[in-house]
Amino acid sequence: MSFATDILRDTSQSTTRPYSFARTQLMWWSLIIISCFTSYYGSHDKTIELKPEILILLGISLSATVTAKLIDTTDINNNLTRFQDNDKGKGFLINILSDKDGLSVARFQSFLFNIIFGIIFITTFISYGKFYEFDNTALALLGISSAGYVGMKLNENK
């Protein structure tokens, strides 16, 4: 359903706006957490305890999304030629994993860590009926990989 709307798409002047990595990351964690939360409530008739790690996961994703939006807005306001405006929507994975130079290692790394940790989160919930408790190192890894993506995004249109 998200693919049929603009919710995952970048701010762009292009008629076919490319998909946004940051928005996709935020949607990924939001859907995982909301699905597990409501599923638990539906089967136990009570809410599952929300640990600080859940807020940190959402905070990492939201921070990346807000920062990416600020970068895009600044680039637009400075009349920079943005590769997103010339991209005709090459497909979901290419859009979220690419910058002006093509496939980006920073985006790919963050993508993989989010997929891996998301799968761990989902399988733990399905197997044990509880949220996976990420340790500080795992949360730092997710935060650093998101920061790497945002850091590289700072210069993608300069």
N, CA, C and O atoms as a GROMACS GRO file, in nm:
protein
  632
    1MET      N    1   0.082  -0.119   0.000
    1MET     CA    2   0.000   0.000   0.000
    1MET      C    3   0.086   0.126   0.000
    1MET      O    4   0.053   0.223  -0.068
    2SER      N    5   0.196   0.125   0.075
    2SER     CA    6   0.284   0.242   0.081
    2SER      C    7   0.344   0.274  -0.055
    2SER      O    8   0.371   0.391  -0.085
    3PHE      N    9   0.364   0.171  -0.137
    3PHE     CA   10   0.423   0.191  -0.269
    3PHE      C   11   0.327   0.263  -0.363
    3PHE      O   12   0.371   0.326  -0.459
    4ALA      N   13   0.199   0.254  -0.338
    4ALA     CA   14   0.099   0.315  -0.425
    4ALA      C   15   0.076   0.462  -0.391
    4ALA      O   16   0.002   0.531  -0.462
    5THR      N   17   0.137   0.511  -0.285
    5THR     CA   18   0.121   0.651  -0.244
    5THR      C   19   0.257   0.721  -0.251
    5THR      O   20   0.357   0.660  -0.290
    6ASP      N   21   0.260   0.846  -0.213
    6ASP     CA   22   0.385   0.922  -0.209
    6ASP      C   23   0.452   0.919  -0.073
    6ASP      O   24   0.552   0.988  -0.052
    7ILE      N   25   0.400   0.840   0.021
    7ILE     CA   26   0.451   0.840   0.157
    7ILE      C   27   0.599   0.801   0.165
    7ILE      O   28   0.670   0.848   0.254
    8LEU      N   29   0.645   0.715   0.075
    8LEU     CA   30   0.785   0.671   0.075
    8LEU      C   31   0.870   0.746  -0.027
    8LEU      O   32   0.988   0.715  -0.044
    9ARG      N   33   0.812   0.844  -0.092
    9ARG     CA   34   0.884   0.913  -0.200
    9ARG      C   35   0.952   1.041  -0.150
    9ARG      O   36   0.907   1.106  -0.056
   10ASP      N   37   1.061   1.073  -0.217
   10ASP     CA   38   1.143   1.188  -0.186
   10ASP      C   39   1.075   1.317  -0.228
   10ASP      O   40   0.986   1.317  -0.313
   11THR      N   41   1.118   1.428  -0.168
   11THR     CA   42   1.078   1.559  -0.215
   11THR      C   43   1.153   1.582  -0.345
   11THR      O   44   1.276   1.580  -0.347
   12SER      N   45   1.081   1.603  -0.452
   12SER     CA   46   1.146   1.617  -0.582
   12SER      C   47   1.058   1.694  -0.677
   12SER      O   48   0.935   1.697  -0.662
   13GLN      N   49   1.122   1.758  -0.775
   13GLN     CA   50   1.048   1.828  -0.879
   13GLN      C   51   1.016   1.735  -0.995
   13GLN      O   52   0.943   1.773  -1.087
   14SER      N   53   1.069   1.614  -0.991
   14SER     CA   54   1.048   1.515  -1.096
   14SER      C   55   0.903   1.469  -1.097
   14SER      O   56   0.839   1.463  -0.992
   15THR      N   57   0.851   1.436  -1.215
   15THR     CA   58   0.713   1.387  -1.222
   15THR      C   59   0.701   1.250  -1.156
   15THR      O   60   0.598   1.219  -1.097
   16THR      N   61   0.805   1.169  -1.164
   16THR     CA   62   0.810   1.041  -1.095
   16THR      C   63   0.911   1.054  -0.983
   16THR      O   64   1.030   1.031  -1.002
   17ARG      N   65   0.862   1.090  -0.866
   17ARG     CA   66   0.952   1.113  -0.753
   17ARG      C   67   1.016   0.982  -0.709
   17ARG      O   68   0.948   0.880  -0.697
   18PRO      N   69   1.148   0.983  -0.686
   18PRO     CA   70   1.215   0.861  -0.643
   18PRO      C   71   1.179   0.827  -0.498
   18PRO      O   72   1.138   0.914  -0.421
   19TYR      N   73   1.196   0.701  -0.464
   19TYR     CA   74   1.173   0.657  -0.327
   19TYR      C   75   1.284   0.710  -0.236
   19TYR      O   76   1.398   0.726  -0.279
   20SER      N   77   1.249   0.736  -0.112
   20SER     CA   78   1.340   0.792  -0.013
   20SER      C   79   1.388   0.684   0.083
   20SER      O   80   1.308   0.611   0.140
   21PHE      N   81   1.519   0.674   0.100
   21PHE     CA   82   1.574   0.578   0.195
   21PHE      C   83   1.528   0.611   0.337
   21PHE      O   84   1.484   0.522   0.409
   22ALA      N   85   1.538   0.737   0.378
   22ALA     CA   86   1.503   0.775   0.515
   22ALA      C   87   1.356   0.747   0.546
   22ALA      O   88   1.324   0.695   0.652
   23ARG      N   89   1.269   0.782   0.454
   23ARG     CA   90   1.126   0.756   0.476
   23ARG      C   91   1.097   0.607   0.482
   23ARG      O   92   1.013   0.562   0.560
   24THR      N   93   1.168   0.531   0.400
   24THR     CA   94   1.150   0.386   0.400
   24THR      C   95   1.195   0.326   0.532
   24THR      O   96   1.129   0.237   0.586
   25GLN      N   97   1.307   0.374   0.583
   25GLN     CA   98   1.360   0.325   0.712
   25GLN      C   99   1.259   0.356   0.824
   25GLN      O  100   1.232   0.270   0.907
   26LEU      N  101   1.206   0.475   0.826
   26LEU     CA  102   1.107   0.511   0.928
   26LEU      C  103   0.981   0.426   0.916
   26LEU      O  104   0.926   0.380   1.016
   27MET      N  105   0.935   0.404   0.794
   27MET     CA  106   0.817   0.321   0.774
   27MET      C  107   0.844   0.176   0.816
   27MET      O  108   0.758   0.113   0.877
   28TRP      N  109   0.962   0.125   0.784
   28TRP     CA  110   1.002  -0.013   0.819
   28TRP      C  111   0.986  -0.035   0.969
   28TRP      O  112   0.916  -0.127   1.011
   29TRP      N  113   1.052   0.049   1.049
   29TRP     CA  114   1.047   0.030   1.194
   29TRP      C  115   0.909   0.060   1.251
   29TRP      O  116   0.864  -0.006   1.345
   30SER      N  117   0.841   0.160   1.196
   30SER     CA  118   0.706   0.192   1.244
   30SER      C  119   0.611   0.074   1.223
   30SER      O  120   0.536   0.037   1.313
   31LEU      N  121   0.616   0.016   1.104
   31LEU     CA  122   0.526  -0.097   1.075
   31LEU      C  123   0.560  -0.219   1.159
   31LEU      O  124   0.470  -0.287   1.208
   32ILE      N  125   0.688  -0.246   1.177
   32ILE     CA  126   0.727  -0.360   1.259
   32ILE      C  127   0.677  -0.344   1.402
   32ILE      O  128   0.614  -0.434   1.458
   33ILE      N  129   0.705  -0.230   1.461
   33ILE     CA  130   0.670  -0.206   1.602
   33ILE      C  131   0.519  -0.200   1.620
   33ILE      O  132   0.466  -0.260   1.714
   34ILE      N  133   0.450  -0.128   1.533
   34ILE     CA  134   0.304  -0.118   1.544
   34ILE      C  135   0.238  -0.254   1.524
   34ILE      O  136   0.145  -0.290   1.596
   35SER      N  137   0.286  -0.331   1.426
   35SER     CA  138   0.229  -0.464   1.401
   35SER      C  139   0.248  -0.556   1.521
   35SER      O  140   0.155  -0.625   1.562
   36CYS      N  141   0.367  -0.557   1.577
   36CYS     CA  142   0.392  -0.642   1.695
   36CYS      C  143   0.310  -0.595   1.814
   36CYS      O  144   0.253  -0.677   1.887
   37PHE      N  145   0.304  -0.465   1.835
   37PHE     CA  146   0.230  -0.408   1.948
   37PHE      C  147   0.082  -0.444   1.940
   37PHE      O  148   0.023  -0.491   2.037
   38THR      N  149   0.022  -0.422   1.822
   38THR     CA  150  -0.122  -0.450   1.809
   38THR      C  151  -0.150  -0.600   1.807
   38THR      O  152  -0.253  -0.645   1.857
   39SER      N  153  -0.059  -0.678   1.752
   39SER     CA  154  -0.075  -0.824   1.752
   39SER      C  155  -0.073  -0.877   1.895
   39SER      O  156  -0.154  -0.963   1.931
   40TYR      N  157   0.018  -0.826   1.976
   40TYR     CA  158   0.026  -0.868   2.116
   40TYR      C  159  -0.104  -0.831   2.188
   40TYR      O  160  -0.160  -0.912   2.262
   41TYR      N  161  -0.151  -0.710   2.166
   41TYR     CA  162  -0.274  -0.666   2.231
   41TYR      C  163  -0.392  -0.753   2.187
   41TYR      O  164  -0.477  -0.791   2.269
   42GLY      N  165  -0.397  -0.785   2.059
   42GLY     CA  166  -0.506  -0.867   2.007
   42GLY      C  167  -0.508  -1.007   2.065
   42GLY      O  168  -0.615  -1.065   2.083
   43SER      N  169  -0.392  -1.063   2.094
   43SER     CA  170  -0.389  -1.200   2.144
   43SER      C  171  -0.383  -1.210   2.297
   43SER      O  172  -0.414  -1.315   2.353
   44HIS      N  173  -0.343  -1.101   2.365
   44HIS     CA  174  -0.331  -1.106   2.512
   44HIS      C  175  -0.426  -1.011   2.584
   44HIS      O  176  -0.436  -1.014   2.707
   45ASP      N  177  -0.496  -0.927   2.508
   45ASP     CA  178  -0.590  -0.830   2.565
   45ASP      C  179  -0.524  -0.734   2.664
   45ASP      O  180  -0.588  -0.683   2.756
   46LYS      N  181  -0.396  -0.711   2.643
   46LYS     CA  182  -0.322  -0.610   2.719
   46LYS      C  183  -0.204  -0.566   2.633
   46LYS      O  184  -0.164  -0.635   2.539
   47THR      N  185  -0.149  -0.451   2.666
   47THR     CA  186  -0.038  -0.400   2.586
   47THR      C  187   0.093  -0.460   2.633
   47THR      O  188   0.110  -0.495   2.749
   48ILE      N  189   0.185  -0.471   2.540
   48ILE     CA  190   0.319  -0.520   2.569
   48ILE      C  191   0.402  -0.403   2.623
   48ILE      O  192   0.382  -0.288   2.583
   49GLU      N  193   0.492  -0.433   2.712
   49GLU     CA  194   0.576  -0.328   2.771
   49GLU      C  195   0.669  -0.269   2.663
   49GLU      O  196   0.740  -0.342   2.594
   50LEU      N  197   0.665  -0.137   2.652
   50LEU     CA  198   0.754  -0.068   2.558
   50LEU      C  199   0.882  -0.031   2.631
   50LEU      O  200   0.882   0.051   2.723
   51LYS      N  201   0.988  -0.092   2.592
   51LYS     CA  202   1.120  -0.067   2.654
   51LYS      C  203   1.186   0.053   2.586
   51LYS      O  204   1.147   0.090   2.475
   52PRO      N  205   1.285   0.114   2.650
   52PRO     CA  206   1.354   0.229   2.591
   52PRO      C  207   1.415   0.199   2.453
   52PRO      O  208   1.426   0.289   2.370
   53GLU      N  209   1.454   0.074   2.428
   53GLU     CA  210   1.514   0.038   2.299
   53GLU      C  211   1.418   0.066   2.183
   53GLU      O  212   1.460   0.103   2.074
   54ILE      N  213   1.288   0.049   2.208
   54ILE     CA  214   1.188   0.073   2.104
   54ILE      C  215   1.186   0.222   2.068
   54ILE      O  216   1.180   0.258   1.951
   55LEU      N  217   1.190   0.306   2.170
   55LEU     CA  218   1.192   0.450   2.145
   55LEU      C  219   1.320   0.491   2.074
   55LEU      O  220   1.318   0.579   1.988
   56ILE      N  221   1.430   0.428   2.109
   56ILE     CA  222   1.558   0.459   2.043
   56ILE      C  223   1.553   0.418   1.897
   56ILE      O  224   1.599   0.492   1.810
   57LEU      N  225   1.498   0.300   1.867
   57LEU     CA  226   1.484   0.256   1.728
   57LEU      C  227   1.403   0.357   1.647
   57LEU      O  228   1.443   0.397   1.537
   58LEU      N  229   1.290   0.398   1.700
   58LEU     CA  230   1.208   0.496   1.631
   58LEU      C  231   1.279   0.631   1.622
   58LEU      O  232   1.269   0.701   1.522
   59GLY      N  233   1.352   0.666   1.728
   59GLY     CA  234   1.426   0.792   1.729
   59GLY      C  235   1.536   0.797   1.624
   59GLY      O  236   1.556   0.901   1.560
   60ILE      N  237   1.606   0.687   1.606
   60ILE     CA  238   1.711   0.680   1.503
   60ILE      C  239   1.649   0.702   1.366
   60ILE      O  240   1.698   0.782   1.287
   61SER      N  241   1.540   0.631   1.338
   61SER     CA  242   1.473   0.642   1.209
   61SER      C  243   1.414   0.781   1.187
   61SER      O  244   1.427   0.838   1.078
   62LEU      N  245   1.350   0.834   1.289
   62LEU     CA  246   1.291   0.966   1.278
   62LEU      C  247   1.398   1.074   1.261
   62LEU      O  248   1.380   1.168   1.183
   63SER      N  249   1.508   1.061   1.333
   63SER     CA  250   1.618   1.158   1.319
   63SER      C  251   1.675   1.157   1.178
   63SER      O  252   1.702   1.263   1.122
   64ALA      N  253   1.693   1.039   1.122
   64ALA     CA  254   1.744   1.030   0.984
   64ALA      C  255   1.646   1.092   0.886
   64ALA      O  256   1.688   1.162   0.793
   65THR      N  257   1.517   1.069   0.906
   65THR     CA  258   1.415   1.123   0.817
   65THR      C  259   1.409   1.275   0.826
   65THR      O  260   1.404   1.343   0.724
   66VAL      N  261   1.409   1.329   0.947
   66VAL     CA  262   1.402   1.474   0.965
   66VAL      C  263   1.527   1.541   0.909
   66VAL      O  264   1.518   1.643   0.841
   67THR      N  265   1.644   1.483   0.936
   67THR     CA  266   1.769   1.541   0.887
   67THR      C  267   1.774   1.535   0.735
   67THR      O  268   1.816   1.632   0.671
   68ALA      N  269   1.733   1.423   0.676
   68ALA     CA  270   1.731   1.412   0.529
   68ALA      C  271   1.637   1.516   0.469
   68ALA      O  272   1.668   1.575   0.365
   69LYS      N  273   1.522   1.538   0.532
   69LYS     CA  274   1.427   1.638   0.483
   69LYS      C  275   1.487   1.779   0.493
   69LYS      O  276   1.470   1.860   0.402
   70LEU      N  277   1.557   1.807   0.602
   70LEU     CA  278   1.623   1.938   0.616
   70LEU      C  279   1.729   1.958   0.508
   70LEU      O  280   1.742   2.067   0.453
   71ILE      N  281   1.805   1.853   0.478
   71ILE     CA  282   1.906   1.861   0.373
   71ILE      C  283   1.840   1.886   0.238
   71ILE      O  284   1.885   1.972   0.162
   72ASP      N  285   1.734   1.813   0.208
   72ASP     CA  286   1.662   1.832   0.082
   72ASP      C  287   1.606   1.973   0.072
   72ASP      O  288   1.618   2.037  -0.033
   73THR      N  289   1.545   2.022   0.178
   73THR     CA  290   1.487   2.156   0.178
   73THR      C  291   1.595   2.262   0.157
   73THR      O  292   1.575   2.358   0.082
   74THR      N  293   1.709   2.246   0.223
   74THR     CA  294   1.820   2.339   0.206
   74THR      C  295   1.871   2.338   0.063
   74THR      O  296   1.896   2.444   0.004
   75ASP      N  297   1.887   2.219   0.006
   75ASP     CA  298   1.931   2.208  -0.134
   75ASP      C  299   1.834   2.276  -0.229
   75ASP      O  300   1.875   2.347  -0.321
   76ILE      N  301   1.704   2.256  -0.206
   76ILE     CA  302   1.601   2.320  -0.291
   76ILE      C  303   1.606   2.472  -0.275
   76ILE      O  304   1.603   2.545  -0.374
   77ASN      N  305   1.614   2.519  -0.150
   77ASN     CA  306   1.618   2.663  -0.125
   77ASN      C  307   1.743   2.730  -0.180
   77ASN      O  308   1.742   2.849  -0.211
   78ASN      N  309   1.852   2.654  -0.193
   78ASN     CA  310   1.977   2.707  -0.249
   78ASN      C  311   1.985   2.685  -0.400
   78ASN      O  312   2.090   2.708  -0.461
   79ASN      N  313   1.875   2.642  -0.460
   79ASN     CA  314   1.866   2.621  -0.605
   79ASN      C  315   1.973   2.528  -0.660
   79ASN      O  316   2.023   2.548  -0.770
   80LEU      N  317   2.009   2.427  -0.582
   80LEU     CA  318   2.106   2.329  -0.630
   80LEU      C  319   2.039   2.234  -0.730
   80LEU      O  320   1.921   2.202  -0.717
   81THR      N  321   2.116   2.191  -0.828
   81THR     CA  322   2.067   2.088  -0.918
   81THR      C  323   2.072   1.958  -0.841
   81THR      O  324   2.178   1.912  -0.800
   82ARG      N  325   1.955   1.899  -0.821
   82ARG     CA  326   1.945   1.780  -0.739
   82ARG      C  327   1.928   1.657  -0.826
   82ARG      O  328   1.845   1.657  -0.918
   83PHE      N  329   2.006   1.555  -0.800
   83PHE     CA  330   1.995   1.433  -0.879
   83PHE      C  331   1.856   1.370  -0.866
   83PHE      O  332   1.810   1.301  -0.957
   84GLN      N  333   1.790   1.394  -0.752
   84GLN     CA  334   1.656   1.339  -0.731
   84GLN      C  335   1.556   1.398  -0.831
   84GLN      O  336   1.458   1.332  -0.868
   85ASP      N  337   1.582   1.521  -0.876
   85ASP     CA  338   1.490   1.586  -0.969
   85ASP      C  339   1.507   1.533  -1.111
   85ASP      O  340   1.417   1.549  -1.194
   86ASN      N  341   1.620   1.471  -1.140
   86ASN     CA  342   1.646   1.417  -1.273
   86ASN      C  343   1.626   1.267  -1.279
   86ASN      O  344   1.627   1.207  -1.387
   87ASP      N  345   1.608   1.207  -1.164
   87ASP     CA  346   1.588   1.062  -1.156
   87ASP      C  347   1.443   1.031  -1.194
   87ASP      O  348   1.350   1.085  -1.133
   88LYS      N  349   1.425   0.948  -1.289
   88LYS     CA  350   1.290   0.917  -1.336
   88LYS      C  351   1.231   0.795  -1.267
   88LYS      O  352   1.145   0.727  -1.324
   89GLY      N  353   1.276   0.766  -1.146
   89GLY     CA  354   1.221   0.654  -1.074
   89GLY      C  355   1.266   0.521  -1.130
   89GLY      O  356   1.190   0.455  -1.201
   90LYS      N  357   1.388   0.480  -1.102
   90LYS     CA  358   1.446   0.359  -1.158
   90LYS      C  359   1.405   0.234  -1.082
   90LYS      O  360   1.454   0.125  -1.112
   91GLY      N  361   1.318   0.247  -0.988
   91GLY     CA  362   1.274   0.132  -0.908
   91GLY      C  363   1.309   0.152  -0.762
   91GLY      O  364   1.402   0.226  -0.728
   92PHE      N  365   1.235   0.086  -0.678
   92PHE     CA  366   1.247   0.106  -0.534
   92PHE      C  367   1.389   0.085  -0.482
   92PHE      O  368   1.446   0.177  -0.423
   93LEU      N  369   1.448  -0.033  -0.502
   93LEU     CA  370   1.581  -0.060  -0.446
   93LEU      C  371   1.689   0.032  -0.502
   93LEU      O  372   1.775   0.079  -0.428
   94ILE      N  373   1.686   0.056  -0.631
   94ILE     CA  374   1.785   0.146  -0.691
   94ILE      C  375   1.770   0.286  -0.632
   94ILE      O  376   1.870   0.351  -0.600
   95ASN      N  377   1.647   0.333  -0.618
   95ASN     CA  378   1.624   0.466  -0.560
   95ASN      C  379   1.680   0.479  -0.420
   95ASN      O  380   1.751   0.575  -0.390
   96ILE      N  381   1.647   0.384  -0.333
   96ILE     CA  382   1.687   0.401  -0.193
   96ILE      C  383   1.834   0.372  -0.170
   96ILE      O  384   1.891   0.418  -0.070
   97LEU      N  385   1.898   0.296  -0.260
   97LEU     CA  386   2.039   0.261  -0.240
   97LEU      C  387   2.135   0.348  -0.320
   97LEU      O  388   2.256   0.328  -0.313
   98SER      N  389   2.083   0.444  -0.396
   98SER     CA  390   2.169   0.524  -0.484
   98SER      C  391   2.173   0.670  -0.445
   98SER      O  392   2.077   0.725  -0.392
   99ASP      N  393   2.288   0.731  -0.473
   99ASP     CA  394   2.302   0.876  -0.466
   99ASP      C  395   2.345   0.922  -0.606
   99ASP      O  396   2.331   0.846  -0.702
  100LYS      N  397   2.396   1.044  -0.618
  100LYS     CA  398   2.428   1.096  -0.751
  100LYS      C  399   2.536   1.014  -0.822
  100LYS      O  400   2.545   1.017  -0.945
  101ASP      N  401   2.618   0.942  -0.747
  101ASP     CA  402   2.727   0.864  -0.806
  101ASP      C  403   2.689   0.719  -0.831
  101ASP      O  404   2.774   0.641  -0.874
  102GLY      N  405   2.566   0.682  -0.805
  102GLY     CA  406   2.523   0.544  -0.821
  102GLY      C  407   2.499   0.479  -0.686
  102GLY      O  408   2.466   0.546  -0.589
  103LEU      N  409   2.517   0.347  -0.681
  103LEU     CA  410   2.494   0.276  -0.556
  103LEU      C  411   2.589   0.328  -0.448
  103LEU      O  412   2.708   0.347  -0.472
  104SER      N  413   2.534   0.351  -0.330
  104SER     CA  414   2.608   0.410  -0.219
  104SER      C  415   2.637   0.305  -0.112
  104SER      O  416   2.547   0.234  -0.068
  105VAL      N  417   2.762   0.296  -0.072
  105VAL     CA  418   2.800   0.201   0.033
  105VAL      C  419   2.731   0.238   0.165
  105VAL      O  420   2.685   0.149   0.237
  106ALA      N  421   2.724   0.366   0.197
  106ALA     CA  422   2.661   0.408   0.323
  106ALA      C  423   2.513   0.371   0.326
  106ALA      O  424   2.462   0.323   0.427
  107ARG      N  425   2.445   0.392   0.216
  107ARG     CA  426   2.303   0.355   0.209
  107ARG      C  427   2.286   0.203   0.216
  107ARG      O  428   2.199   0.152   0.287
  108PHE      N  429   2.371   0.130   0.143
  108PHE     CA  430   2.363  -0.016   0.142
  108PHE      C  431   2.389  -0.073   0.281
  108PHE      O  432   2.318  -0.163   0.325
  109GLN      N  433   2.489  -0.020   0.349
  109GLN     CA  434   2.522  -0.066   0.484
  109GLN      C  435   2.404  -0.043   0.579
  109GLN      O  436   2.364  -0.134   0.652
  110SER      N  437   2.350   0.075   0.579
  110SER     CA  438   2.238   0.106   0.666
  110SER      C  439   2.116   0.020   0.631
  110SER      O  440   2.046  -0.027   0.720
  111PHE      N  441   2.092   0.001   0.503
  111PHE     CA  442   1.982  -0.084   0.456
  111PHE      C  443   1.996  -0.226   0.513
  111PHE      O  444   1.901  -0.282   0.568
  112LEU      N  445   2.116  -0.284   0.498
  112LEU     CA  446   2.137  -0.421   0.546
  112LEU      C  447   2.121  -0.434   0.697
  112LEU      O  448   2.057  -0.527   0.745
  113PHE      N  449   2.179  -0.339   0.772
  113PHE     CA  450   2.165  -0.346   0.917
  113PHE      C  451   2.018  -0.335   0.958
  113PHE      O  452   1.974  -0.406   1.048
  114ASN      N  453   1.943  -0.247   0.894
  114ASN     CA  454   1.801  -0.233   0.927
  114ASN      C  455   1.723  -0.359   0.892
  114ASN      O  456   1.636  -0.401   0.968
  115ILE      N  457   1.752  -0.419   0.779
  115ILE     CA  458   1.684  -0.544   0.740
  115ILE      C  459   1.717  -0.655   0.839
  115ILE      O  460   1.628  -0.724   0.889
  116ILE      N  461   1.845  -0.673   0.868
  116ILE     CA  462   1.888  -0.780   0.959
  116ILE      C  463   1.827  -0.764   1.098
  116ILE      O  464   1.770  -0.858   1.153
  117PHE      N  465   1.839  -0.642   1.154
  117PHE     CA  466   1.784  -0.621   1.288
  117PHE      C  467   1.632  -0.627   1.288
  117PHE      O  468   1.571  -0.669   1.387
  118GLY      N  469   1.569  -0.585   1.179
  118GLY     CA  470   1.424  -0.597   1.168
  118GLY      C  471   1.378  -0.741   1.168
  118GLY      O  472   1.280  -0.776   1.234
  119ILE      N  473   1.450  -0.826   1.095
  119ILE     CA  474   1.417  -0.969   1.091
  119ILE      C  475   1.437  -1.032   1.229
  119ILE      O  476   1.355  -1.113   1.273
  120ILE      N  477   1.544  -0.996   1.295
  120ILE     CA  478   1.568  -1.046   1.432
  120ILE      C  479   1.453  -1.004   1.524
  120ILE      O  480   1.403  -1.085   1.603
  121PHE      N  481   1.412  -0.880   1.513
  121PHE     CA  482   1.303  -0.826   1.595
  121PHE      C  483   1.174  -0.906   1.570
  121PHE      O  484   1.107  -0.948   1.664
  122ILE      N  485   1.140  -0.925   1.443
  122ILE     CA  486   1.016  -0.994   1.407
  122ILE      C  487   1.021  -1.141   1.451
  122ILE      O  488   0.924  -1.190   1.509
  123THR      N  489   1.131  -1.210   1.424
  123THR     CA  490   1.138  -1.353   1.461
  123THR      C  491   1.137  -1.372   1.612
  123THR      O  492   1.080  -1.469   1.661
  124THR      N  493   1.199  -1.282   1.686
  124THR     CA  494   1.193  -1.290   1.832
  124THR      C  495   1.050  -1.272   1.880
  124THR      O  496   1.004  -1.344   1.968
  125PHE      N  497   0.980  -1.175   1.822
  125PHE     CA  498   0.842  -1.152   1.863
  125PHE      C  499   0.754  -1.273   1.831
  125PHE      O  500   0.673  -1.316   1.914
  126ILE      N  501   0.769  -1.328   1.712
  126ILE     CA  502   0.688  -1.444   1.672
  126ILE      C  503   0.722  -1.565   1.759
  126ILE      O  504   0.632  -1.638   1.800
  127SER      N  505   0.849  -1.587   1.786
  127SER     CA  506   0.892  -1.706   1.861
  127SER      C  507   0.862  -1.697   2.010
  127SER      O  508   0.822  -1.795   2.072
  128TYR      N  509   0.883  -1.579   2.069
  128TYR     CA  510   0.876  -1.566   2.215
  128TYR      C  511   0.767  -1.471   2.265
  128TYR      O  512   0.745  -1.460   2.386
  129GLY      N  513   0.699  -1.402   2.173
  129GLY     CA  514   0.593  -1.311   2.214
  129GLY      C  515   0.642  -1.189   2.289
  129GLY      O  516   0.570  -1.133   2.372
  130LYS      N  517   0.766  -1.148   2.261
  130LYS     CA  518   0.818  -1.028   2.325
  130LYS      C  519   0.907  -0.953   2.226
  130LYS      O  520   0.953  -1.009   2.127
  131PHE      N  521   0.930  -0.826   2.256
  131PHE     CA  522   1.019  -0.746   2.173
  131PHE      C  523   1.163  -0.789   2.197
  131PHE      O  524   1.203  -0.817   2.310
  132TYR      N  525   1.240  -0.793   2.089
  132TYR     CA  526   1.382  -0.820   2.103
  132TYR      C  527   1.447  -0.702   2.175
  132TYR      O  528   1.417  -0.586   2.143
  133GLU      N  529   1.533  -0.730   2.271
  133GLU     CA  530   1.599  -0.623   2.346
  133GLU      C  531   1.739  -0.600   2.290
  133GLU      O  532   1.834  -0.671   2.323
  134PHE      N  533   1.749  -0.500   2.204
  134PHE     CA  534   1.878  -0.465   2.146
  134PHE      C  535   1.968  -0.409   2.255
  134PHE      O  536   1.924  -0.329   2.337
  135ASP      N  537   2.094  -0.451   2.255
  135ASP     CA  538   2.187  -0.393   2.351
  135ASP      C  539   2.238  -0.260   2.297
  135ASP      O  540   2.210  -0.223   2.183
  136ASN      N  541   2.313  -0.188   2.379
  136ASN     CA  542   2.362  -0.055   2.340
  136ASN      C  543   2.450  -0.060   2.217
  136ASN      O  544   2.450   0.034   2.136
  137THR      N  545   2.527  -0.167   2.201
  137THR     CA  546   2.616  -0.178   2.085
  137THR      C  547   2.535  -0.192   1.956
  137THR      O  548   2.568  -0.129   1.856
  138ALA      N  549   2.431  -0.273   1.959
  138ALA     CA  550   2.345  -0.290   1.840
  138ALA      C  551   2.275  -0.158   1.805
  138ALA      O  552   2.268  -0.121   1.688
  139LEU      N  553   2.225  -0.089   1.906
  139LEU     CA  554   2.160   0.040   1.882
  139LEU      C  555   2.260   0.143   1.829
  139LEU      O  556   2.228   0.223   1.741
  140ALA      N  557   2.382   0.139   1.883
  140ALA     CA  558   2.487   0.229   1.834
  140ALA      C  559   2.520   0.198   1.688
  140ALA      O  560   2.540   0.289   1.608
  141LEU      N  561   2.524   0.071   1.653
  141LEU     CA  562   2.551   0.031   1.515
  141LEU      C  563   2.444   0.084   1.421
  141LEU      O  564   2.475   0.138   1.315
  142LEU      N  565   2.319   0.070   1.459
  142LEU     CA  566   2.210   0.124   1.377
  142LEU      C  567   2.218   0.276   1.368
  142LEU      O  568   2.198   0.334   1.261
  143GLY      N  569   2.248   0.340   1.480
  143GLY     CA  570   2.260   0.487   1.482
  143GLY      C  571   2.376   0.536   1.397
  143GLY      O  572   2.362   0.634   1.323
  144ILE      N  573   2.490   0.470   1.407
  144ILE     CA  574   2.608   0.510   1.330
  144ILE      C  575   2.584   0.489   1.181
  144ILE      O  576   2.623   0.573   1.100
  145SER      N  577   2.521   0.377   1.144
  145SER     CA  578   2.497   0.353   1.002
  145SER      C  579   2.397   0.455   0.946
  145SER      O  580   2.411   0.497   0.831
  146SER      N  581   2.298   0.495   1.025
  146SER     CA  582   2.205   0.599   0.981
  146SER      C  583   2.275   0.734   0.972
  146SER      O  584   2.251   0.812   0.880
  147ALA      N  585   2.363   0.761   1.068
  147ALA     CA  586   2.440   0.886   1.064
  147ALA      C  587   2.534   0.889   0.943
  147ALA      O  588   2.555   0.994   0.883
  148GLY      N  589   2.589   0.773   0.907
  148GLY     CA  590   2.673   0.765   0.788
  148GLY      C  591   2.595   0.797   0.663
  148GLY      O  592   2.644   0.868   0.575
  149TYR      N  593   2.474   0.745   0.654
  149TYR     CA  594   2.386   0.776   0.540
  149TYR      C  595   2.359   0.926   0.534
  149TYR      O  596   2.373   0.987   0.428
  150VAL      N  597   2.320   0.984   0.647
  150VAL     CA  598   2.287   1.128   0.651
  150VAL      C  599   2.412   1.211   0.620
  150VAL      O  600   2.404   1.311   0.548
  151GLY      N  601   2.526   1.170   0.673
  151GLY     CA  602   2.650   1.243   0.645
  151GLY      C  603   2.685   1.245   0.497
  151GLY      O  604   2.727   1.348   0.444
  152MET      N  605   2.667   1.132   0.432
  152MET     CA  606   2.694   1.127   0.288
  152MET      C  607   2.589   1.206   0.210
  152MET      O  608   2.619   1.263   0.104
  153LYS      N  609   2.466   1.210   0.261
  153LYS     CA  610   2.358   1.284   0.194
  153LYS      C  611   2.387   1.434   0.193
  153LYS      O  612   2.343   1.504   0.102
  154LEU      N  613   2.459   1.483   0.292
  154LEU     CA  614   2.492   1.625   0.299
  154LEU      C  615   2.557   1.676   0.170
  154LEU      O  616   2.535   1.790   0.130
  155ASN      N  617   2.637   1.592   0.106
  155ASN     CA  618   2.712   1.635  -0.012
  155ASN      C  619   2.664   1.574  -0.143
  155ASN      O  620   2.729   1.591  -0.246
  156GLU      N  621   2.552   1.502  -0.141
  156GLU     CA  622   2.512   1.431  -0.262
  156GLU      C  623   2.468   1.523  -0.375
  156GLU      O  624   2.464   1.480  -0.490
  157ASN      N  625   2.434   1.647  -0.347
  157ASN     CA  626   2.391   1.738  -0.454
  157ASN      C  627   2.484   1.858  -0.469
  157ASN      O  628   2.448   1.958  -0.531
  158LYS      N  629   2.604   1.848  -0.415
  158LYS     CA  630   2.698   1.959  -0.425
  158LYS      C  631   2.804   1.929  -0.527
  158LYS      O  632   2.893   2.011  -0.550
   0.00000   0.00000   0.00000
